[in-house]
Amino acid sequence: MSQQASSGGYERAVGPGWTARILFWSALVVGSLPKFVLMPMMIDGVRPEFFTLYPTVTVVVAFLELTLGVVALLIVKGSPMAMRLFGMGLTIFISIYAFALPHLLPIIVNRVVGSVDLAMNIQSIIWTFHGGVVLAGMLIAWNLARYRAWWTHLVAAGYAMCTGLVVAFVEWAMNWLGSSIATSMVLTQFVLLGVSFGGLGLLHGLSRVASGASDRYAAASARSIAEAVTSRRVP
């Protein structure tokens, strides 16, 4: 009873399983491959045939990332199916958003805004927060599948948005220092992948601390109830 009453009860009872963890980590890594490998190859110059294959490759990578993420959330152990389904739904939504935005954003902004300079500024602002929004969606989806407390979603969102700004600053600094576009892209993606795993570690540590405090509170309550019952029975 106390396990279900506490927000981290399911997570304390059973971990997500290493298969779910590895699949989710793999989804994050696979999603980074285009900017780690494909985009630098295009910038540095490759055979023309590669440019015709690039759209197909990006679709395959996005589908593989989505599949790994959804399967990882589906097989998380010890969580209610409803929470896993919520996490899977959020993963699907955020994956579609991440894939579609680069294609739709220029079209939408250029049609709505008449000034070219203003359109570029709007796109720059949106791209500054884009990485944080995607990271927040992935972290919250994992939180939902783990059936963590509501406040961990706020922590995940705040962490993702702050680190998203840091990643955007790193990209700006690399460009300002005169680094090549390929180097800037790879380093920025490496930082983003690092803060993604850092966010998972932070939320894991916070949930363990919170669940430990809940366990101590539940144990103290149980002892108090047992002592009260025993004192009533003693003549």
C-alpha positions as CSV (number, residue, x, y, z in Angstrom):
1,M,0.0,0.0,0.0
2,S,2.7,2.4,1.0
3,Q,4.6,1.5,-2.2
4,Q,1.7,2.6,-4.4
5,A,0.9,5.6,-2.4
6,S,4.4,7.0,-2.8
7,S,5.1,8.5,-6.2
8,G,8.2,6.4,-6.7
9,G,6.9,3.1,-5.5
10,Y,7.0,1.2,-8.8
11,E,10.5,2.5,-9.5
12,R,11.8,1.4,-6.0
13,A,10.3,-2.0,-6.4
14,V,11.7,-2.9,-9.8
15,G,14.2,-1.1,-12.0
16,P,13.5,-0.5,-15.7
17,G,15.8,-3.4,-16.7
18,W,19.1,-3.1,-18.6
19,T,17.5,-4.0,-21.9
20,A,15.2,-0.9,-21.7
21,R,18.1,1.3,-20.6
22,I,20.4,0.2,-23.4
23,L,17.7,0.6,-26.1
24,F,16.9,4.1,-24.9
25,W,20.6,5.0,-24.8
26,S,21.0,3.6,-28.3
27,A,18.1,5.7,-29.5
28,L,19.8,8.9,-28.2
29,V,23.1,7.9,-29.9
30,V,21.4,6.9,-33.2
31,G,19.6,10.2,-33.3
32,S,23.0,12.0,-33.2
33,L,24.5,10.0,-36.0
34,P,23.5,12.4,-38.9
35,K,25.3,15.4,-37.3
36,F,28.2,13.2,-36.2
37,V,28.8,11.5,-39.6
38,L,26.5,12.5,-42.4
39,M,26.5,16.3,-42.2
40,P,30.3,16.7,-41.8
41,M,30.7,14.4,-44.9
42,M,28.4,16.6,-46.9
43,I,30.2,19.8,-45.8
44,D,33.7,18.4,-46.5
45,G,32.7,17.2,-49.9
46,V,31.7,13.7,-51.1
47,R,30.5,12.2,-54.3
48,P,27.3,13.6,-55.7
49,E,25.5,10.3,-55.3
50,F,25.7,10.8,-51.5
51,F,23.4,13.9,-51.7
52,T,20.7,11.8,-53.4
53,L,20.9,9.2,-50.6
54,Y,21.0,11.7,-47.7
55,P,17.2,12.2,-47.4
56,T,16.6,8.5,-47.4
57,V,19.3,7.9,-44.8
58,T,17.9,10.6,-42.5
59,V,14.4,9.0,-42.7
60,V,15.9,5.6,-41.9
61,V,17.8,7.0,-38.9
62,A,14.8,8.9,-37.6
63,F,12.6,5.7,-37.9
64,L,15.3,3.6,-36.2
65,E,15.6,6.2,-33.3
66,L,11.9,6.2,-32.9
67,T,11.6,2.5,-32.9
68,L,14.4,2.0,-30.3
69,G,12.9,4.7,-28.1
70,V,9.3,3.3,-28.2
71,V,10.4,-0.3,-27.6
72,A,12.6,0.8,-24.7
73,L,9.7,2.5,-23.0
74,L,7.4,-0.4,-23.8
75,I,9.5,-3.0,-22.0
76,V,10.3,-0.8,-18.9
77,K,9.8,-3.1,-15.9
78,G,7.7,-2.3,-12.8
79,S,5.6,0.6,-14.3
80,P,1.9,0.8,-15.1
81,M,1.2,0.2,-18.8
82,A,-0.7,3.5,-18.9
83,M,2.4,5.5,-17.9
84,R,4.5,3.6,-20.4
85,L,2.0,4.5,-23.1
86,F,2.1,8.1,-22.2
87,G,5.8,8.1,-22.5
88,M,5.7,6.3,-25.8
89,G,3.2,8.9,-27.1
90,L,5.4,11.8,-26.0
91,T,8.4,10.1,-27.7
92,I,6.5,9.7,-31.0
93,F,5.3,13.4,-30.8
94,I,8.8,14.8,-30.1
95,S,10.4,12.6,-32.7
96,I,8.0,13.9,-35.4
97,Y,8.6,17.4,-34.2
98,A,12.4,17.0,-34.3
99,F,12.2,15.5,-37.8
100,A,9.7,17.9,-39.3
101,L,10.8,21.2,-37.9
102,P,14.0,21.6,-40.1
103,H,11.9,21.1,-43.2
104,L,8.8,23.1,-42.3
105,L,10.3,26.0,-40.3
106,P,11.8,27.9,-43.2
107,I,8.7,27.5,-45.3
108,I,6.3,28.6,-42.6
109,V,8.4,31.6,-41.4
110,N,9.2,32.9,-44.9
111,R,5.5,32.8,-45.8
112,V,4.3,34.5,-42.6
113,V,7.1,37.1,-42.3
114,G,7.7,39.5,-45.2
115,S,11.1,40.7,-44.1
116,V,14.0,38.3,-44.8
117,D,16.1,39.7,-41.9
118,L,13.2,39.3,-39.5
119,A,12.6,35.7,-40.8
120,M,16.2,34.8,-40.2
121,N,16.0,36.3,-36.6
122,I,12.9,34.3,-35.8
123,Q,14.4,31.1,-37.1
124,S,17.5,31.7,-35.0
125,I,15.5,32.2,-31.9
126,I,13.5,29.0,-32.5
127,W,16.6,27.0,-33.2
128,T,18.2,28.3,-30.0
129,F,15.5,26.5,-28.0
130,H,14.9,23.6,-30.4
131,G,17.5,21.3,-28.9
132,G,16.2,22.0,-25.4
133,V,12.6,21.2,-26.4
134,V,13.6,17.9,-27.9
135,L,15.7,16.9,-24.9
136,A,13.0,17.9,-22.5
137,G,10.5,15.6,-24.4
138,M,12.9,12.6,-24.3
139,L,13.7,13.1,-20.6
140,I,10.0,13.5,-19.6
141,A,9.1,10.5,-21.7
142,W,11.6,8.4,-19.7
143,N,10.3,9.8,-16.5
144,L,6.7,8.9,-17.4
145,A,7.7,5.4,-18.3
146,R,9.6,5.1,-15.0
147,Y,6.5,6.4,-13.1
148,R,8.5,9.0,-11.3
149,A,7.1,11.9,-9.3
150,W,5.5,14.9,-11.0
151,W,8.2,17.3,-9.9
152,T,10.9,15.3,-11.8
153,H,9.2,16.4,-15.0
154,L,9.7,20.0,-14.0
155,V,13.3,19.3,-13.3
156,A,13.7,17.6,-16.6
157,A,12.2,20.5,-18.5
158,G,14.3,23.1,-16.7
159,Y,17.5,21.1,-17.1
160,A,16.8,20.6,-20.8
161,M,16.0,24.2,-21.6
162,C,19.1,25.5,-19.6
163,T,21.5,23.0,-21.2
164,G,19.9,23.7,-24.6
165,L,20.9,27.3,-24.2
166,V,24.4,26.2,-23.2
167,V,24.7,24.0,-26.3
168,A,23.5,26.9,-28.5
169,F,26.1,29.1,-26.9
170,V,28.8,26.5,-27.6
171,E,27.8,26.4,-31.2
172,W,27.9,30.2,-31.4
173,A,31.3,30.4,-29.7
174,M,32.8,27.8,-32.1
175,N,31.5,29.8,-35.1
176,W,32.8,33.1,-33.6
177,L,36.2,31.5,-33.0
178,G,36.4,30.6,-36.7
179,S,36.0,26.8,-36.4
180,S,34.9,25.0,-39.5
181,I,31.2,24.2,-39.8
182,A,31.9,20.5,-39.6
183,T,34.0,20.8,-36.4
184,S,31.4,23.1,-34.9
185,M,28.6,20.7,-35.7
186,V,30.4,17.6,-34.4
187,L,31.5,19.3,-31.1
188,T,28.0,20.8,-30.6
189,Q,26.4,17.4,-31.1
190,F,28.9,15.8,-28.8
191,V,28.0,18.3,-26.0
192,L,24.3,17.8,-26.6
193,L,24.7,14.0,-26.3
194,G,26.7,14.4,-23.2
195,V,24.1,16.6,-21.5
196,S,21.4,14.1,-22.6
197,F,23.1,11.3,-20.6
198,G,23.8,13.8,-17.9
199,G,20.1,14.6,-17.6
200,L,19.3,10.9,-17.3
201,G,21.9,10.5,-14.6
202,L,20.6,13.6,-12.7
203,L,17.0,12.4,-12.8
204,H,18.1,8.9,-11.7
205,G,19.9,10.3,-8.7
206,L,17.1,12.6,-7.7
207,S,14.5,9.8,-7.9
208,R,16.7,7.6,-5.7
209,V,17.1,10.3,-3.1
210,A,13.3,11.0,-3.1
211,S,12.4,7.3,-3.0
212,G,14.8,6.8,-0.1
213,A,13.2,9.6,1.9
214,S,9.7,8.2,1.1
215,D,10.9,4.7,2.2
216,R,12.1,6.2,5.6
217,Y,8.8,8.0,6.0
218,A,6.8,4.9,5.2
219,A,8.9,2.8,7.6
220,A,8.4,5.4,10.4
221,S,4.7,5.5,9.8
222,A,4.5,1.7,9.9
223,R,6.3,1.6,13.1
224,S,4.1,4.2,14.7
225,I,1.0,2.3,13.6
226,A,2.3,-0.9,14.9
227,E,3.2,0.6,18.2
228,A,-0.2,2.2,18.5
229,V,-1.9,-1.1,17.8
230,T,0.3,-2.9,20.2
231,S,-0.3,-0.4,23.0
232,R,-4.1,-0.8,22.6
233,R,-3.9,-4.6,22.8
234,V,-1.8,-4.5,26.0
235,P,-4.1,-4.6,29.0
